[in-house]
Amino acid sequence: MMSRLIILGSLAAAPRYDWLSRPYNSQAALRARFAPPAGCRRVAAPPGSFGEWLGGLPLRPRGTAVRLHDGRLKNPQTVHAAVIDIDTGARDLQQCADAAIRLRAEYQFTRSFRSIHFHLTSGHDIWFGDWVAGQGFRVQGEDVVPAPRQAETPTHAALRRYLDVIFTYAGTLSLSRELRPVPLAQAQPGDVFVQGGSPGHAVTVLDVAEHPGTHARYALLAQSYMPAQDLHVLRNTAEPQLGAWFRLAAPNGVFDTPEWEFGADQLKRWQ
């Protein structure tokens, strides 16, 4: 839903979050709720970038519980600092890697629907532009073969249908192969901690802050999990004094999050 904001006396378009059914409110966004750790400054995200878009993600009211796709409460309720105001869907599809894919696809949809594409676990690269043009696919044993489908307009509703298909045939393994590794010290918003496997896990970096004196860096992180559940901002349960911020460090080669441990070499970036 589009709205208009007054910024420094001039009109500027609010960022687009096309799944919203109500007006966008920048005062209820990620960047407004989570100030950087004491003494730190946000690492600036270029205008129009994925990082800037992530910083404006709308949040549900404080105290909102995380719910599973079927409405049940997530167990535990102690690992989240906020719930992102985005739909999960009624099926057990939008799990961890899928949530990272969803955020990337939603951002790309605001730029050009033709830029949206994701790899299946088989390695096949499925483009949204082709999909809405009538070029579908079907899984045949271990292979993926072309299958015509009815062409449609590239609306947001079509994007959600496409993503549910991607969620069905992609996962942490395909995501870990699709993204390129980056050093932990160079983390930026939009990067993904991902461990491919069955099970595996994926957590998206939403924001990054740095201390100008020590150059220590911190990140806000978001995940879905299994079963599919509300996309939520993680709480730092190991260092509660940091709230939702996580120190971008990997003692003994491990980057610890409340429900998963990643290797220091498992931070990756969209191509």
N, C-alpha and C positions, 0 to 999 in steps of 0.2 A: 504494500500500500504506500503510495507516494504522499508526501506532505511537503510543506515549505518551512524553512527555518530562517530566522534573521541572524546573520553572522557578521559582526563588525560593520553593521549598517548596510550590508548588501544582501541580496537574496541568493541562497544557495540550495540546491536540491538535497533533500535528505537521502541517505543511502537506501537502496532498495532491498527489502526482505519480502519477496513476493508471496510467501505463504501466509503472511499476516492478514487477518480479516478485520483488523482495527487500525486506526491511525498509528503510525510509528511515533514513539516518544523517546527522544534522545536522553531524557533524564532517567529512563529506566533501562539504559544500555550498559553493557559490560564496562566500558571505559568510565562511565559516571559512577558506578558502584564500587569499583576496585581501584583505589589509589595505589600508586607504587609503594613498595616497602620504604620505611623511614630512610631519608637521605638519598633515595634513588630517583632516577628520572626515566620516563618511558623512552624506549628506543623509537625514534620517529619512523612511522610507516609512510611511504610515498603516497601522495594523493591518488585515489582511484585504485590502490593496490589491494590485494587480498588481505594483507595485514590491517589496512585501514578499515576495510569492510568488517573483518572479524571484531575489531574493537568496538564497533557499533551494534553488535548483536543484541537484540532485545532480550531482556530477562523477565521471568515471572516474578511476582511479588516475593519479598523476603519471607523466608520460612516455608516456601512451597516444598512439598515432599516430591521425591522422585518416584514415579510410577512406571510399572511395566506396561507393555503394549496392550495388555488385557485389563488394565485398571488397578491391578493389585499393587501394593506398596513394595518397593525394592527393599531387600534386606542385605546389608544394613542401610540405615538412613544417616550414617555418621560420616560419610566420605564426600559429601557434596557441600559446596559453599553457596551455590545458586543453581537454578534450573533455567536453561535457555528456552525462550519462548518459541519453540518450533515443534511441529507435530512429529509423532513417532510412527503413526500408522497403526492399524488394528492387527497386523500380522507380525509374527516373530521374524522380522527381516532386518530392521535398522539396528544392527548390533554395533560392535566397536569399529571395524574397518568401514562399515557402511556409513556410520556417522561422519567419519572423515571424508568419505566420498560425497556425502550429502552436502556438507559445507562447501566443498570445492565446487560442486555442480551448481549450487545456488548462486555462488559468487560469479561463476562464469556465465550463468544465465543473464545476469545484469549487464554483461559486457557484449557477448555474442553467443547465441545458442549453438553456432557452428563450431565453437571451440571445445564443446563438451564431449569428452570421450573417456572411456575407462576400459581397462583390461579385465577379461575374465580369468579365472584360475587356469583355464586352458591356454592362455596367452593371447587369445583373439581380442582385437582392439575394436570396441563397439562405439561408433560415433552417433550421437543424438541426432545430428542433421540427417544422416543416412536412415536412421530408425524412423523418424517422422516422415521421411520421403517414401517409406514403404519397403525398406530393406531390413527385414527382421532376420531372425536366426532361430534354429532349434538345435537342441543337444541330441546327438545320435551316438550312443555309446560313449566313447572317449573323445569324440570329435564334435565340432560345432559347424553346422552347415547352413548356408543361406536359406531363408524361408520368407516369401513375400508376406507382407502384412498391409492392412489398409493405411494409406497415407493420411496424415492429419496435420493440422496447423500446429506449429511449435509453441503451444501455450504452456503455462506453468502446470496445468493439469496433465498435459502430455509428458512433461518432464518427470512428474511424480510417477507416472506409469512406467516410463523408461527406467527410472531409478529402482523401482521394485524388481524389475527384471535383472538389472545389474546386481542388486543386493543378493539375489538368488544364486548367481553364478560367479560372484567375486568374493574376496575375503582377505584376510591378513596375508596369505601367501601371495596372491596376485598383487596386492598393494605394496608389499615389500620388494617385489621385483620391478614394479612400475616406477617407483620413486628412486631418486639417487641419494646416496649417503652424503651427509654434511657433518663437519665437526661440531661437537656439543657447544664449543665456545662461540660458534657462529650461528647459533639458533636464531630464527626470526619467526614472527607470527605466520602461521600457515604450515610450518613444518610439522611432521608427524613422527612421534615415537612409534615404531611398529616392529613387532616380532612376528614373523610369518610362521604359521603352523596350525596344528589342530590339537589342542587349542593354541591360539596366538592372541595377541591383543594389539590395539592401536589407540593412541591418545594424541589429540591435536594441540599444538601450541597456539594459544589465542593472543597472547600479548607478551612482550619482553620489556624488562626494566634493567637499568644498570646503575651501579654506584659510581659517581664520577671520580672518587678518590681511590677506591680499592679495585674498581672495574669488575667487581662481582656482579654476576648477572642472574636474573630471576625470571620465571615464566608463570603465566596463568595457563592452566591445562583444562581440556574438556574431553569427556568420553561418553560413549554409551557402553553397554556391557551385554552380558547374556543372562536371561533372555533380553530381547530388544526392549529398550527403556528410554525414558526422557534423557535427552542430551544434557549433561550437567557439568558445571565447573567444579573441579576437584578441590577438596580441602586438604591442606598439608597436615596430615595427622602425625607425621614424624617431627615436624617443627611447628607446633601450633601457634607460636608467636608470629609466624609469617602469614597466618590466615590462609588465603588461597594461593599465595605465591610459593613457588618451588625454586630452591637454589639450583642453578644449572651447573651442577657438579656431579661427579660419579665416583665417590670413594670406592676403592677396590674394583673399579670398572663397572659399577652398578648404579643405575639411575632409578631411584625408588619412588613409586607412586602407591596410593593406598591399596590398590587391588592388583598390582602387577609390578614386577621388577624387569627393567629393560637393561640391556648392555649399553655401555657408553657409545658404542658404534652403531646403535639402532635408531638414531635420529636421521630422518630422510626428508627430502624436499620434492615437491611436484616439479616435473620437467618444464 
